[in-house]
Amino acid sequence: MAFRLCESPETLKRKAAFLTTECKPKPIEFHALGSREVVARFDGGDITSDGGGLILREVEQRTGILKKFAACFVDYRNPEAIEHTVVFKITIARG
């Protein structure tokens, strides 16, 4: 559903209400980032973040899924001229 910019915030909030959830799962702990603890919590209210990169990092560390995905590609480039492998390009794209 697209929202028009000229609508009032109250109208937009009502239209977006079906997108929200009351589910508050337990926090998810990730590997530390340096000396910082990384925890995903879902009690922040109406916020946005780029937390998907952290989740992808965690999934990659546990499963190697990005390396498996990169293996699906055939690299037709001249091997002598390759500076970055397909694996590197895919894994660096996650941040």
Secondary structure as GFF3:
##gff-version 3
##sequence-region A 1 95
A	DSSP	alpha_helix	9	16	.	.	.	ID=ss1
A	DSSP	three_ten_helix	17	19	.	.	.	ID=ss2
A	DSSP	beta_strand	28	33	.	.	.	ID=ss3
A	DSSP	beta_strand	36	40	.	.	.	ID=ss4
A	DSSP	alpha_helix	52	63	.	.	.	ID=ss5
A	DSSP	alpha_helix	65	70	.	.	.	ID=ss6
A	DSSP	three_ten_helix	79	81	.	.	.	ID=ss7
A	DSSP	alpha_helix	86	92	.	.	.	ID=ss8
###
